[in-house]
């Protein structure tokens, strides 16, 4: 059964930034789930769900890649 998280954070990123973000998240040790949606041409909405205590970490990761 998948872990349920109690917080989430979202950001719009470019396709290029999404590839970099996948590289970072692939090595992530903190539990999370991520969803990616096409917001508009060339822009993806990334939503990361995690425990509330871990959201500041993921906010920092997303801030480095958002538009």
Buried (B, 14 or more C-beta within 10 A) or exposed (E): EEEEBEEBBBBBBBEEBBEEBEEEBEEBEEEBEBEBEEBEEEBBBBBBBBBEEBBEBBBEBBEEBBE
